[in-house]
Amino acid sequence: MTQLKTTQGNSPDIKISIIISAYNCADYIERCIASVSQQNIHGVIETIIVDDASSDATVQILQQLKKKYENDHLIFVLHRLQKNSGPNIARNIAISKARGEYLIPLDADDFLFPEALKKLLAVAEKYGSDTAIGGVSVLDGETLHEVARLAAAENFFDINIHDHNDLYIFALSYHYSMLVKMSIIRKNKIRYNESLLASGDGYYLFSLFFHLNKVSIIKDIIYGRTINIGSICNKKRSYRWYESDISVYCYLYEKSFSANKRYIADIRFSYWLKDFFIKDISIIKKDFNNTDIYNIVQLLHNMSVKYDIFPEILVYLVDKSPLQLTPQHTLFLKSLTEDPVKALYIFKRYL
């Protein structure tokens, strides 16, 4: 790993550490860093950026932005990896360097809304919250046209998240807009799973949330999530992608069972199944070979048997999801538990 020029900062009052994994994001990184520079809080904001061996001008732009924006209240720590290692490794390196009282992740092609950190920090400090969560605006990466808005209908302050089932599920859908006490991350050694091709953020979030108690949720939009065709999240999916995704949900079931909150995993997995049925199956049948299709069905079979997913999951697919469940969907889910070969036949013939 090559360490670029690093500013340690003179102020001990580092309130917030922002962690950014950057890879070939020369077209977006300036917007991201400019949004950080516009944040105004009491105390210092530390922005830790780990470049994942970019081959474009990302590093040069970051060095210029550091000179442009760094001041007594905003410091930058820049690192560059010699080998492309993936965003989860880069994020973990950033976490290990963080010195702030609170931490928030920021993707290099995303941005913070004005006063985002000020709003989150004010709530977190006033109520002693383990985490403060804001809303997310999902935007088309080219035009910044809003395509979705994910936010609470009202503010919730100083709540025990484990006593509010609906809010628990709501909060488990968030990663980017969470300001978290760094002490909780350190104490419980919360990290991204470096072995996963996808869903590293889900693993981080699921690991973190079972250690949170006092939570505040604000309805303000604080994070701009852009959807870019070239990002890792939008690249053509492979069998390994689904293997990673399914393994994270197995992890969530394990954590949920340990906490006697099985419904948490059922509801979150029902959302995954909804997208799987609506979006993924046609793509898989078109682009994947028979071996990979069978392996995906086998992974789902193993998961279904181990965690006794059918028929409990049907309740959440019907009641908590806009999916119009068909008899074929139900038969497929039932077959996953009973006979993966039959499930594969239904998958290829009827779904």
C-alpha positions as CSV (number, residue, x, y, z in Angstrom):
1,M,0.0,0.0,0.0
2,T,1.3,3.4,-0.9
3,Q,0.5,6.2,1.5
4,L,0.1,9.6,-0.1
5,K,0.7,12.8,1.8
6,T,-1.3,12.6,5.0
7,T,-2.5,15.4,7.2
8,Q,-2.8,14.3,10.9
9,G,-4.5,17.5,12.0
10,N,-3.8,19.6,15.1
11,S,-7.3,19.5,16.6
12,P,-8.1,16.6,19.0
13,D,-11.8,17.3,18.5
14,I,-12.4,15.1,15.5
15,K,-16.1,14.6,15.6
16,I,-16.9,12.7,12.4
17,S,-14.8,10.4,10.3
18,I,-16.1,10.0,6.7
19,I,-14.8,6.9,5.0
20,I,-14.6,6.7,1.2
21,S,-13.5,3.9,-1.1
22,A,-12.6,5.3,-4.5
23,Y,-11.9,3.4,-7.7
24,N,-11.8,5.0,-11.2
25,C,-14.2,7.7,-10.1
26,A,-12.6,10.7,-11.7
27,D,-15.9,11.8,-13.2
28,Y,-17.7,11.9,-9.8
29,I,-15.2,12.4,-7.0
30,E,-15.1,16.2,-7.2
31,R,-18.9,16.4,-6.6
32,C,-18.5,14.0,-3.7
33,I,-15.6,15.9,-2.0
34,A,-17.3,19.3,-2.7
35,S,-20.4,18.1,-0.8
36,V,-18.1,17.2,2.1
37,S,-16.5,20.6,2.1
38,Q,-19.9,22.2,2.5
39,Q,-20.6,20.4,5.7
40,N,-20.5,22.7,8.8
41,I,-20.4,21.2,12.3
42,H,-18.8,22.1,15.6
43,G,-15.5,20.3,15.6
44,V,-13.4,18.6,12.9
45,I,-14.5,16.4,10.0
46,E,-11.9,13.8,9.0
47,T,-12.3,12.4,5.5
48,I,-10.4,9.2,4.9
49,I,-10.2,8.2,1.3
50,V,-8.7,4.9,0.2
51,D,-8.0,4.7,-3.5
52,D,-8.4,1.1,-4.7
53,A,-5.6,1.3,-7.4
54,S,-7.5,3.5,-9.8
55,S,-6.1,3.6,-13.3
56,D,-7.7,7.0,-14.2
57,A,-7.1,10.5,-12.8
58,T,-8.8,9.8,-9.5
59,V,-5.7,10.2,-7.3
60,Q,-4.5,13.3,-9.0
61,I,-7.9,14.9,-8.6
62,L,-8.0,13.9,-4.9
63,Q,-4.6,15.6,-4.3
64,Q,-5.9,18.8,-5.9
65,L,-9.1,18.7,-3.9
66,K,-7.2,18.2,-0.7
67,K,-5.2,21.4,-1.4
68,K,-8.4,23.2,-2.3
69,Y,-10.6,22.3,0.6
70,E,-8.5,21.3,3.6
71,N,-8.6,23.7,6.5
72,D,-8.7,23.7,10.3
73,H,-12.2,22.1,10.4
74,L,-11.8,19.6,7.5
75,I,-8.8,17.3,7.1
76,F,-8.1,14.6,4.6
77,V,-6.2,11.3,5.0
78,L,-5.4,9.8,1.6
79,H,-4.2,6.3,0.9
80,R,-3.6,4.4,-2.3
81,L,-3.6,0.6,-2.7
82,Q,-1.0,-0.9,-5.0
83,K,-3.4,-3.6,-6.2
84,N,-7.1,-3.4,-6.8
85,S,-8.6,-5.2,-3.8
86,G,-12.3,-4.3,-3.8
87,P,-14.4,-1.8,-1.9
88,N,-14.7,-3.9,1.2
89,I,-11.0,-4.1,1.9
90,A,-10.6,-0.3,1.1
91,R,-13.5,0.5,3.5
92,N,-11.9,-1.6,6.3
93,I,-8.6,0.1,5.9
94,A,-10.4,3.5,6.2
95,I,-12.3,2.3,9.4
96,S,-9.0,1.2,10.9
97,K,-7.6,4.7,10.4
98,A,-10.7,6.6,11.7
99,R,-10.2,8.8,14.8
100,G,-13.6,10.5,14.9
101,E,-16.2,10.1,17.6
102,Y,-18.7,9.1,14.9
103,L,-18.4,7.4,11.5
104,I,-20.3,7.6,8.3
105,P,-19.6,5.9,4.9
106,L,-19.7,7.8,1.7
107,D,-19.4,6.3,-1.8
108,A,-17.1,8.2,-4.2
109,D,-19.9,8.7,-6.7
110,D,-22.5,9.8,-4.1
111,F,-22.8,13.0,-2.1
112,L,-24.1,14.6,1.1
113,F,-26.9,17.1,1.1
114,P,-26.1,20.5,2.7
115,E,-26.1,20.4,6.5
116,A,-26.5,16.6,6.5
117,L,-23.8,16.0,9.1
118,K,-24.9,18.9,11.2
119,K,-28.5,17.5,11.4
120,L,-27.3,14.0,12.2
121,L,-24.8,15.1,14.8
122,A,-27.2,17.4,16.6
123,V,-29.7,14.6,17.1
124,A,-27.0,12.0,18.0
125,E,-25.5,14.3,20.7
126,K,-28.8,15.6,22.0
127,Y,-30.2,12.1,22.6
128,G,-27.0,10.1,23.1
129,S,-28.0,8.0,20.2
130,D,-25.9,5.0,19.1
131,T,-26.8,6.0,15.6
132,A,-28.7,8.8,13.8
133,I,-30.2,7.9,10.5
134,G,-31.4,10.2,7.7
135,G,-33.2,9.8,4.4
136,V,-31.7,8.9,1.0
137,S,-32.5,10.3,-2.4
138,V,-31.8,7.8,-5.2
139,L,-30.8,9.7,-8.3
140,D,-30.0,8.9,-11.9
141,G,-26.2,9.2,-12.1
142,E,-26.1,11.2,-15.3
143,T,-28.9,13.8,-14.8
144,L,-29.3,13.7,-11.0
145,H,-33.0,13.2,-11.6
146,E,-34.6,11.7,-8.4
147,V,-35.9,8.2,-9.1
148,A,-36.7,7.2,-5.5
149,R,-36.9,8.7,-2.1
150,L,-36.3,6.5,1.0
151,A,-37.1,8.4,4.2
152,A,-39.2,8.1,7.4
153,A,-42.6,9.7,7.4
154,E,-41.7,11.5,10.7
155,N,-38.9,11.9,13.2
156,F,-38.2,9.4,15.9
157,F,-35.9,10.4,18.7
158,D,-34.2,8.4,21.4
159,I,-36.0,5.1,20.7
160,N,-34.9,1.6,21.6
161,I,-34.9,0.2,18.2
162,H,-35.5,-3.4,19.5
163,D,-38.9,-2.3,20.8
164,H,-40.1,-1.0,17.4
165,N,-40.3,-3.8,14.9
166,D,-41.3,-1.7,11.8
167,L,-38.6,0.9,12.5
168,Y,-36.0,-1.9,13.0
169,I,-36.8,-3.2,9.5
170,F,-36.7,0.3,8.1
171,A,-33.4,1.0,9.7
172,L,-31.9,-2.3,8.5
173,S,-32.4,-1.1,4.9
174,Y,-30.0,1.8,5.4
175,H,-26.2,1.9,5.3
176,Y,-25.2,5.1,3.6
177,S,-27.2,7.6,5.8
178,M,-26.1,6.2,9.2
179,L,-23.9,8.2,11.5
180,V,-22.7,5.7,14.1
181,K,-20.7,6.0,17.3
182,M,-17.2,4.8,16.6
183,S,-16.9,3.3,20.0
184,I,-19.5,0.7,19.0
185,I,-17.7,-0.2,15.8
186,R,-14.4,-0.6,17.7
187,K,-15.8,-2.5,20.7
188,N,-17.6,-5.0,18.5
189,K,-15.0,-5.1,15.7
190,I,-17.6,-4.3,13.0
191,R,-16.1,-4.5,9.5
192,Y,-17.1,-5.2,5.9
193,N,-16.7,-8.8,4.8
194,E,-13.7,-8.8,2.6
195,S,-14.4,-12.3,1.1
196,L,-17.7,-11.2,-0.5
197,L,-17.9,-10.0,-4.1
198,A,-21.2,-8.2,-3.3
199,S,-23.3,-7.3,-0.3
200,G,-20.4,-6.1,1.8
201,D,-22.5,-3.2,3.0
202,G,-25.3,-5.6,4.0
203,Y,-22.9,-7.7,6.1
204,Y,-21.6,-4.5,7.8
205,L,-25.1,-3.3,8.4
206,F,-26.4,-6.6,9.7
207,S,-23.4,-7.0,12.0
208,L,-23.8,-3.5,13.3
209,F,-27.5,-3.4,14.0
210,F,-27.6,-6.1,16.6
211,H,-25.3,-3.9,18.8
212,L,-27.4,-0.8,18.6
213,N,-30.0,0.2,21.1
214,K,-30.7,4.0,21.2
215,V,-31.5,5.1,17.7
216,S,-32.8,8.4,16.2
217,I,-34.3,8.6,12.8
218,I,-34.9,11.9,11.0
219,K,-37.1,12.4,8.0
220,D,-34.7,14.9,6.3
221,I,-32.9,13.7,3.1
222,I,-29.2,13.7,3.9
223,Y,-27.6,11.4,1.3
224,G,-27.6,11.4,-2.5
225,R,-27.3,7.9,-3.8
226,T,-26.5,7.9,-7.5
227,I,-27.0,5.0,-9.9
228,N,-24.1,4.7,-12.4
229,I,-23.9,2.1,-15.1
230,G,-20.2,1.6,-14.6
231,S,-20.3,1.1,-10.8
232,I,-19.7,-2.4,-9.3
233,C,-23.3,-2.5,-8.2
234,N,-24.5,-2.2,-11.8
235,K,-22.1,-4.6,-13.5
236,K,-23.4,-7.8,-15.0
237,R,-24.0,-10.2,-12.2
238,S,-22.4,-13.6,-11.9
239,Y,-22.9,-16.8,-9.9
240,R,-20.4,-15.5,-7.4
241,W,-22.6,-12.4,-6.9
242,Y,-25.6,-14.5,-5.9
243,E,-23.4,-16.7,-3.8
244,S,-22.3,-13.6,-1.8
245,D,-25.8,-12.2,-1.6
246,I,-27.3,-15.5,-0.3
247,S,-24.4,-16.0,2.2
248,V,-25.2,-12.5,3.7
249,Y,-28.8,-13.4,4.2
250,C,-27.7,-16.7,5.9
251,Y,-25.6,-14.6,8.2
252,L,-28.7,-12.4,8.9
253,Y,-30.8,-15.5,9.8
254,E,-28.0,-16.6,12.2
255,K,-27.9,-13.2,13.9
256,S,-31.7,-13.0,14.0
257,F,-32.1,-16.5,15.5
258,S,-29.5,-15.7,18.2
259,A,-31.5,-12.5,19.1
260,N,-34.9,-14.3,19.0
261,K,-35.9,-12.0,16.2
262,R,-36.4,-14.4,13.3
263,Y,-39.0,-12.1,11.7
264,I,-36.3,-9.6,10.9
265,A,-34.5,-12.0,8.6
266,D,-37.9,-13.1,7.1
267,I,-38.9,-9.6,6.2
268,R,-35.6,-8.5,4.8
269,F,-35.3,-11.8,2.8
270,S,-38.8,-11.3,1.5
271,Y,-37.6,-8.1,-0.1
272,W,-34.7,-9.9,-1.7
273,L,-37.1,-12.6,-3.0
274,K,-39.4,-9.9,-4.4
275,D,-36.5,-8.5,-6.5
276,F,-35.3,-12.0,-7.4
277,F,-38.7,-12.9,-8.8
278,I,-39.4,-9.6,-10.5
279,K,-36.0,-8.7,-11.9
280,D,-33.4,-11.4,-11.7
281,I,-35.0,-14.7,-12.9
282,S,-35.3,-13.6,-16.5
283,I,-31.7,-12.4,-16.6
284,I,-30.4,-15.6,-15.0
285,K,-32.3,-17.8,-17.4
286,K,-31.0,-15.8,-20.3
287,D,-27.3,-15.2,-19.3
288,F,-26.3,-18.1,-17.0
289,N,-25.4,-21.6,-17.9
290,N,-27.2,-24.6,-16.5
291,T,-24.6,-25.4,-13.9
292,D,-24.7,-21.9,-12.5
293,I,-28.5,-21.9,-12.4
294,Y,-28.5,-25.2,-10.6
295,N,-25.9,-23.9,-8.1
296,I,-28.1,-20.9,-7.3
297,V,-31.1,-23.1,-6.8
298,Q,-29.0,-25.4,-4.6
299,L,-27.8,-22.5,-2.4
300,L,-31.4,-21.4,-1.9
301,H,-32.4,-25.0,-1.1
302,N,-29.6,-25.3,1.5
303,M,-30.7,-22.0,3.0
304,S,-34.4,-22.8,3.0
305,V,-33.8,-26.2,4.7
306,K,-31.4,-24.8,7.3
307,Y,-33.5,-21.9,8.4
308,D,-37.0,-23.5,7.7
309,I,-37.9,-20.5,5.5
310,F,-41.0,-22.0,3.9
311,P,-43.9,-21.4,4.7
312,E,-43.1,-18.5,7.1
313,I,-41.7,-16.4,4.3
314,L,-45.1,-16.4,2.5
315,V,-46.6,-14.2,5.2
316,Y,-44.1,-11.4,4.5
317,L,-44.2,-11.9,0.7
318,V,-47.9,-11.4,0.8
319,D,-48.3,-8.8,3.5
320,K,-45.1,-6.8,3.3
321,S,-44.3,-6.8,-0.4
322,P,-46.0,-5.4,-3.5
323,L,-45.2,-8.7,-5.3
324,Q,-48.2,-10.5,-6.6
325,L,-47.4,-14.0,-5.5
326,T,-48.4,-16.6,-8.1
327,P,-49.1,-20.3,-7.5
328,Q,-45.8,-20.9,-9.4
329,H,-43.9,-18.7,-7.0
330,T,-45.4,-20.6,-4.0
331,L,-44.7,-24.0,-5.6
332,F,-41.1,-23.0,-6.3
333,L,-40.6,-21.9,-2.6
334,K,-42.1,-25.1,-1.3
335,S,-40.0,-27.2,-3.7
336,L,-36.8,-25.5,-2.4
337,T,-37.3,-27.1,0.9
338,E,-38.4,-30.5,-0.4
339,D,-36.5,-31.2,-3.7
340,P,-34.0,-28.9,-5.4
341,V,-34.3,-30.8,-8.6
342,K,-38.0,-30.1,-8.7
343,A,-37.4,-26.5,-7.8
344,L,-34.9,-26.2,-10.7
345,Y,-37.5,-27.6,-13.1
346,I,-40.1,-25.1,-11.9
347,F,-37.6,-22.3,-12.1
348,K,-36.7,-23.0,-15.7
349,R,-40.1,-24.0,-16.9
350,Y,-42.6,-21.8,-15.1
351,L,-41.0,-18.7,-13.6
